[in-house]
Amino acid sequence: MVNPTEPLPPHIRSRGDREAGDRAVAYPTPPAPLAVGVFDNHAHLEFADGDNPLSYLEHLDQAGAVGVLGVVQVGTDVETSRWSAALAGREPRVLAAIAIHPNEAPKLHAKGELDQALVALDELASQPRVVAIGETGLDFFRTPEPMHEVQREAFRAHIALAKKHNLALQIHDRDAHQDVVDVLLEVGAPRRTVFHCYSGDAALARVLADNGWYASFSGTVTFKNSEGIRDALALLPRSQILVETDTPFLTPTPFRGRPNSPSMIPYTLRSMAGSLGMDESLLAAQLTSNTFDVYGRWDDEPLASAGSLYGL
């Protein structure tokens, strides 16, 4: 098992090919604390980003100082999934999601390693603080059409794992809305199905509402050009919305383009509250209730004492 107190392998310490381009690299100013605590439903704490990269402990401490009480740490391959499960097993503020990212699945398929990776996920999924299979799904933006069917097969396999282990499903959906819906309807979606970093419009939101699926809103809901996402937020039942950062990506306005952190959740939540015409504390309470419905609670005892995480 990967020990989360040890340095991470170099290939998962930076954004790599997940995002390209020149970026501002200073972390944003922390927001005013929330009066009612919430949880970051999707983050990648293994990325070391910015001029002064934060460790996962620094991310979690800064988040707690502004009312973000815990994080769902998300794996995107076998190595980061193992790391995520190990961290959740030691750190009370973390639960884990595990998966092969849809852009990684065709690469593993080409090397003949996809089936082996899925077996590894099946083994990890039995760990008590692994609460979701994700992020999985379809990404037709980065993966060329000849590999789309490989993504679909990997997606179906992830759905089967979520059902087998009674876990939530976190979906990555980029330029593939109808295809994602088609696969979910074809094989039957798990009861707790979440469209991570919701990128659809009101039409897709109606599909989610009708099927009882959740939409998790990231910093993109604050962007000026995201009217369709805000329309979807307004349409969805309040019981089917979540909030996330997708750390270190998708930092909310007014810090778009700078490194993200779970401590940035209050900016996104306040923007959502403004769009909905809701009191921010009422929205925070609703979001926390929804998070518990999907992932359970963070207050179960971790597998090992917190002291081992800090080297005590």
C-alpha positions as CSV (number, residue, x, y, z in Angstrom):
1,M,0.0,0.0,0.0
2,V,1.2,3.5,-0.8
3,N,2.1,5.5,2.3
4,P,0.7,9.0,2.0
5,T,3.4,10.4,4.2
6,E,6.1,9.5,1.6
7,P,6.9,11.8,-1.4
8,L,4.7,11.2,-4.4
9,P,6.3,9.8,-7.6
10,P,7.4,12.7,-9.9
11,H,4.8,11.9,-12.6
12,I,1.9,12.9,-10.4
13,R,3.4,16.0,-8.8
14,S,2.4,18.5,-11.5
15,R,-0.5,19.1,-13.9
16,G,1.4,17.4,-16.7
17,D,-0.8,17.0,-19.8
18,R,-4.1,17.5,-17.8
19,E,-3.9,21.2,-18.6
20,A,-1.6,23.2,-20.8
21,G,-0.8,26.9,-21.2
22,D,0.9,29.7,-19.2
23,R,-0.9,30.3,-15.9
24,A,-0.6,32.6,-12.9
25,V,0.8,30.4,-10.2
26,A,0.2,32.2,-6.9
27,Y,-2.5,30.8,-4.6
28,P,-5.6,33.1,-4.2
29,T,-6.5,35.0,-1.1
30,P,-8.5,32.8,1.3
31,P,-12.2,33.7,1.5
32,A,-14.2,34.7,4.6
33,P,-15.2,31.6,6.5
34,L,-18.5,30.0,6.1
35,A,-20.9,30.0,9.1
36,V,-22.1,26.5,8.2
37,G,-19.6,23.9,7.2
38,V,-19.5,22.0,3.8
39,F,-17.4,19.4,2.0
40,D,-15.4,19.5,-1.2
41,N,-16.9,16.6,-3.2
42,H,-14.0,16.3,-5.6
43,A,-10.3,17.2,-5.3
44,H,-6.9,15.9,-6.5
45,L,-4.6,16.7,-3.5
46,E,-1.7,14.7,-5.1
47,F,-1.0,17.6,-7.5
48,A,1.8,19.9,-6.4
49,D,1.0,23.3,-7.9
50,G,1.8,26.9,-7.7
51,D,5.0,28.8,-6.7
52,N,4.8,27.3,-3.2
53,P,3.1,24.0,-3.6
54,L,0.8,23.0,-0.8
55,S,0.9,19.6,0.8
56,Y,-2.4,17.8,1.3
57,L,-2.1,18.6,5.0
58,E,-1.8,22.3,4.2
59,H,-4.8,22.1,1.8
60,L,-6.9,20.4,4.5
61,D,-5.8,22.8,7.3
62,Q,-6.5,25.9,5.1
63,A,-9.9,24.5,4.1
64,G,-10.9,23.8,7.6
65,A,-10.1,27.4,8.6
66,V,-12.8,28.6,6.2
67,G,-15.5,26.0,7.0
68,V,-14.6,23.3,4.5
69,L,-14.7,20.3,6.8
70,G,-13.5,17.5,4.5
71,V,-12.6,16.3,1.0
72,V,-13.4,13.5,-1.4
73,Q,-9.9,12.7,-2.8
74,V,-10.2,11.3,-6.3
75,G,-7.8,8.9,-8.1
76,T,-7.4,8.8,-11.8
77,D,-5.2,5.7,-12.3
78,V,-4.2,2.8,-10.2
79,E,-1.3,4.6,-8.5
80,T,-3.3,7.7,-7.5
81,S,-6.3,5.5,-6.5
82,R,-4.0,3.5,-4.1
83,W,-2.7,6.8,-2.8
84,S,-6.2,8.2,-2.3
85,A,-7.4,5.1,-0.4
86,A,-4.3,5.1,1.8
87,L,-4.7,8.7,2.6
88,A,-8.4,8.2,3.5
89,G,-7.4,5.3,5.7
90,R,-5.3,7.6,7.8
91,E,-6.8,11.0,7.6
92,P,-10.2,11.7,9.1
93,R,-10.9,14.7,6.8
94,V,-10.6,12.5,3.7
95,L,-12.8,10.0,1.9
96,A,-11.6,8.4,-1.3
97,A,-12.8,7.8,-4.9
98,I,-10.9,5.4,-7.2
99,A,-11.0,5.0,-11.0
100,I,-9.2,5.0,-14.3
101,H,-9.8,8.4,-15.9
102,P,-11.5,8.1,-19.3
103,N,-8.5,9.6,-21.0
104,E,-6.2,7.0,-19.3
105,A,-8.3,4.0,-20.3
106,P,-7.4,3.9,-24.0
107,K,-3.7,4.2,-23.1
108,L,-3.9,1.2,-20.8
109,H,-5.9,-0.7,-23.4
110,A,-3.2,-0.1,-26.0
111,K,-0.7,-1.6,-23.6
112,G,-2.9,-4.5,-22.7
113,E,-3.1,-3.4,-19.1
114,L,-6.7,-2.1,-18.7
115,D,-8.1,-5.4,-17.4
116,Q,-5.3,-5.6,-14.8
117,A,-6.0,-2.1,-13.7
118,L,-9.7,-2.8,-13.2
119,V,-8.8,-5.8,-11.1
120,A,-6.7,-3.6,-8.9
121,L,-9.7,-1.1,-8.5
122,D,-11.9,-4.0,-7.5
123,E,-9.5,-4.9,-4.7
124,L,-9.3,-1.3,-3.5
125,A,-13.1,-0.8,-3.6
126,S,-13.5,-3.0,-0.5
127,Q,-11.6,-0.6,1.7
128,P,-14.0,1.0,4.2
129,R,-13.3,4.7,3.4
130,V,-13.4,4.3,-0.3
131,V,-16.9,5.7,-1.0
132,A,-17.0,6.2,-4.8
133,I,-15.9,4.8,-8.2
134,G,-14.7,7.8,-10.1
135,E,-13.8,9.8,-11.9
136,T,-15.0,7.6,-14.8
137,G,-17.1,8.4,-17.8
138,L,-16.4,9.7,-21.3
139,D,-14.2,12.5,-22.7
140,F,-14.6,13.1,-26.4
141,F,-12.5,16.3,-26.2
142,R,-9.1,14.7,-25.7
143,T,-9.6,11.2,-27.0
144,P,-10.1,10.6,-30.7
145,E,-13.1,8.8,-32.1
146,P,-11.5,5.4,-32.8
147,M,-10.9,5.1,-29.0
148,H,-14.5,6.1,-27.9
149,E,-15.7,2.6,-27.7
150,V,-12.8,1.7,-25.4
151,Q,-13.9,4.5,-23.1
152,R,-17.4,3.2,-23.2
153,E,-16.3,-0.3,-22.2
154,A,-14.2,1.1,-19.4
155,F,-17.1,3.2,-18.3
156,R,-19.4,0.2,-18.2
157,A,-16.8,-1.7,-16.1
158,H,-16.6,1.1,-13.6
159,I,-20.4,1.2,-13.3
160,A,-20.4,-2.5,-12.6
161,L,-17.8,-2.0,-9.8
162,A,-19.9,0.8,-8.2
163,K,-22.9,-1.6,-8.2
164,K,-20.9,-4.5,-6.9
165,H,-19.5,-2.6,-4.0
166,N,-22.6,-0.3,-3.4
167,L,-20.5,2.8,-4.0
168,A,-21.4,6.2,-5.5
169,L,-20.4,6.9,-9.1
170,Q,-18.5,10.0,-10.1
171,I,-18.8,10.8,-13.8
172,H,-16.3,12.8,-15.9
173,D,-18.3,14.1,-18.9
174,R,-16.6,16.2,-21.5
175,D,-18.2,16.8,-24.9
176,A,-20.1,13.5,-24.4
177,H,-23.4,14.4,-22.6
178,Q,-25.8,12.2,-24.7
179,D,-23.3,9.3,-24.9
180,V,-22.9,9.3,-21.1
181,V,-26.6,9.3,-20.6
182,D,-27.0,6.5,-23.1
183,V,-24.5,4.2,-21.3
184,L,-26.1,4.9,-17.9
185,L,-29.6,4.1,-19.2
186,E,-28.3,1.0,-21.1
187,V,-26.7,-0.7,-18.1
188,G,-28.6,1.0,-15.3
189,A,-27.0,3.8,-13.2
190,P,-26.1,3.3,-9.5
191,R,-28.6,5.1,-7.2
192,R,-25.9,7.6,-6.2
193,T,-24.7,8.9,-9.6
194,V,-22.9,12.2,-9.7
195,F,-22.0,14.3,-12.7
196,H,-18.7,15.7,-11.4
197,C,-17.8,19.3,-12.5
198,Y,-21.2,19.7,-14.2
199,S,-20.8,21.1,-17.7
200,G,-24.2,20.5,-19.2
201,D,-27.1,22.9,-19.8
202,A,-30.7,22.9,-18.6
203,A,-31.6,20.1,-21.1
204,L,-29.2,17.7,-19.5
205,A,-30.2,18.9,-16.0
206,R,-33.8,17.8,-16.8
207,V,-32.4,14.3,-17.5
208,L,-30.6,14.3,-14.1
209,A,-33.7,15.6,-12.3
210,D,-35.9,12.9,-13.9
211,N,-33.4,10.1,-13.0
212,G,-32.4,11.3,-9.5
213,W,-28.8,11.9,-10.5
214,Y,-26.7,14.5,-8.8
215,A,-24.8,17.5,-10.3
216,S,-21.6,18.6,-8.6
217,F,-20.8,22.3,-9.4
218,S,-17.2,23.5,-9.5
219,G,-15.7,27.0,-10.1
220,T,-17.0,26.9,-13.6
221,V,-20.4,27.9,-12.3
222,T,-18.9,31.3,-11.4
223,F,-17.4,32.0,-14.9
224,K,-19.0,34.8,-16.9
225,N,-19.7,32.6,-19.9
226,S,-21.4,29.8,-17.9
227,E,-25.0,30.9,-18.2
228,G,-26.0,27.4,-19.3
229,I,-24.5,25.9,-16.1
230,R,-26.3,28.4,-14.0
231,D,-29.5,27.7,-15.8
232,A,-29.0,24.0,-14.9
233,L,-28.3,24.9,-11.3
234,A,-31.6,26.8,-11.1
235,L,-33.6,23.9,-12.7
236,L,-32.3,21.1,-10.5
237,P,-34.0,20.1,-7.3
238,R,-32.0,21.4,-4.4
239,S,-31.6,17.9,-3.1
240,Q,-29.6,16.9,-6.2
241,I,-26.8,19.5,-6.1
242,L,-23.3,19.3,-4.7
243,V,-20.2,21.6,-4.6
244,E,-16.6,20.8,-5.4
245,T,-13.2,22.4,-6.5
246,D,-11.6,19.8,-8.8
247,T,-8.4,21.0,-7.1
248,P,-6.0,22.2,-8.6
249,F,-8.2,23.0,-11.6
250,L,-11.1,25.3,-12.3
251,T,-10.5,28.0,-9.7
252,P,-13.6,30.2,-9.3
253,T,-13.9,33.8,-10.2
254,P,-12.2,36.2,-9.4
255,F,-9.2,33.9,-9.4
256,R,-9.7,31.9,-12.6
257,G,-6.4,30.5,-13.9
258,R,-4.7,30.4,-10.5
259,P,-4.1,27.2,-8.5
260,N,-7.3,25.9,-6.8
261,S,-7.6,24.4,-3.3
262,P,-10.5,23.1,-1.2
263,S,-10.4,26.4,0.7
264,M,-11.8,28.1,-2.4
265,I,-15.2,26.4,-1.9
266,P,-16.8,29.4,-0.2
267,Y,-16.3,31.5,-3.4
268,T,-18.2,28.9,-5.4
269,L,-20.9,28.4,-2.8
270,R,-21.6,32.1,-2.5
271,S,-21.9,32.4,-6.2
272,M,-24.3,29.5,-6.3
273,A,-26.3,31.1,-3.5
274,G,-26.5,34.4,-5.4
275,S,-27.7,32.6,-8.5
276,L,-30.4,30.8,-6.6
277,G,-31.4,33.7,-4.4
278,M,-30.7,31.7,-1.3
279,D,-29.1,32.5,2.0
280,E,-25.6,31.0,1.9
281,S,-25.9,29.2,5.2
282,L,-29.2,27.5,4.1
283,L,-27.5,26.5,0.9
284,A,-24.5,25.2,2.8
285,A,-26.7,23.1,5.0
286,Q,-28.5,21.7,2.0
287,L,-25.2,20.8,0.3
288,T,-23.8,19.1,3.4
289,S,-27.0,17.0,3.7
290,N,-26.7,16.1,0.0
291,T,-23.1,15.1,0.4
292,F,-23.9,12.8,3.3
293,D,-26.6,11.2,1.3
294,V,-24.2,10.4,-1.5
295,Y,-20.9,9.6,0.3
296,G,-21.9,9.0,4.0
297,R,-20.2,10.8,6.8
298,W,-16.6,11.6,7.5
299,D,-16.7,10.9,11.2
300,D,-16.2,7.1,11.0
301,E,-12.9,6.1,12.5
302,P,-10.0,5.9,9.9
303,L,-8.2,2.6,9.4
304,A,-5.1,3.8,11.2
305,S,-4.6,6.4,13.9
306,A,-4.3,10.0,12.7
307,G,-1.0,10.1,14.6
308,S,0.7,7.8,12.1
309,L,-0.1,10.4,9.4
310,Y,1.8,13.1,11.3
311,G,4.7,10.7,12.1
312,L,3.8,10.6,15.9
